[in-house]
């Protein structure tokens, strides 16, 4: 949980670490911004399920924060055909 005495940069670092180390998410490319009691998540993930799990992890770590999840779901598909290099 975040406390009033904890500097914002420490709270952000703790949330980023949780998102990277938690097996539900294992995300290093998600940006975390903290503004008062609001946390903003941005970046890209591979599935809608992963996006929702980001909310769960943040809530587990800092239930007192309001989460704004602006993460985009970007599907990674196999290439369709050959790529021509010239």
VENCOR-V694460 format. One record per helix or strand of 2 or more residues. SS is the DSSP state (H for helix, E for strand). FROM is the first residue (numbers start at 0). TO is the last residue. If there is no record, write none. Layout:
ss=SS from=FROM to=TO
ss=SS from=FROM to=TO
This chain:
ss=H from=7 to=20
ss=E from=30 to=34
ss=E from=37 to=44
ss=H from=47 to=60
ss=E from=65 to=72
